[in-house]
Amino acid sequence: MPGYVKPEMFVFLVIALFGVAGGWMAANRGRNFIGWCLLCAMFPIFLLVIYFNKPLREVEGKFKLCPKCGEFIKWREPVCKYCRTEQPPRE
């Protein structure tokens, strides 16, 4: 049958999807893509862990460090949500 999808292939695709999603989210937070990709593929609950983790460093276009309070905020935020400080424009 040409339209038949094997269950093994479906399971593999779901596992791969969890892995790639976790790796992508980790890379956006300055973390190791491969390590988190493998971890999220084996244990999908770690998607929540990486989602709620703060970045390790500034990531160009994603997160920046507030110069006053030192918390990470989204790149284009004009005001820090923690200390309400006006942010300098980024080039």
C-alpha positions in Angstrom: 0.0 0.0 0.0 1.5 3.3 -1.0 -0.3 5.4 1.7 0.6 3.1 4.6 2.9 4.6 7.3 4.7 2.1 9.5 4.3 2.7 13.2 8.0 2.5 13.8 8.6 5.3 11.4 5.9 7.4 13.1 7.5 6.9 16.5 10.9 7.8 15.1 9.5 11.0 13.6 7.9 12.0 16.9 11.1 11.4 18.8 13.1 13.4 16.2 10.6 16.2 16.5 11.0 16.4 20.3 14.8 16.4 19.9 14.9 19.1 17.3 12.5 21.3 19.2 14.5 21.0 22.4 17.8 21.6 20.6 16.4 24.7 18.8 15.1 26.1 22.1 18.4 25.4 23.8 20.4 27.1 21.0 18.2 30.2 21.4 19.2 30.4 25.0 23.0 30.0 24.4 23.1 26.3 25.4 24.4 23.2 23.6 22.2 22.2 20.7 23.4 18.5 20.4 23.2 17.7 24.1 19.7 19.2 24.6 18.6 17.6 21.3 19.5 14.1 22.6 18.1 14.8 26.1 14.8 16.0 24.8 14.5 13.2 22.3 15.0 10.6 25.1 13.0 12.5 27.8 10.5 14.9 26.3 9.7 16.4 29.7 13.0 18.3 29.4 11.3 20.5 26.8 9.6 22.2 29.8 12.9 22.5 31.6 14.6 24.3 28.7 11.6 26.5 28.0 11.7 27.9 31.6 15.5 28.1 31.8 17.1 31.5 31.6 19.9 32.0 29.0 23.5 31.5 29.9 24.7 34.5 27.9 23.5 37.2 25.5 22.2 35.7 22.3 22.2 38.1 19.3 18.6 38.8 18.3 17.1 36.7 21.1 18.2 37.9 24.6 20.2 40.7 26.1 21.4 41.6 29.6 19.9 44.6 31.3 22.7 47.0 32.2 21.1 48.0 35.5 19.8 44.9 37.2 21.7 42.2 35.2 18.6 40.1 34.2 18.1 38.7 30.7 15.3 40.3 28.7 14.1 39.8 25.2 16.3 41.6 22.6 13.8 44.2 21.4 12.2 45.1 24.7 12.4 48.9 25.2 12.0 48.6 29.0 13.3 46.0 31.4 10.4 44.0 32.9 12.3 43.5 36.2 13.6 47.0 37.1 11.6 49.2 34.6 14.7 50.8 33.2 14.7 52.3 29.7 17.0 50.2 27.5 19.6 51.8 25.2 18.9 51.1 21.5 20.9 48.2 20.0 22.4 48.4 16.5 
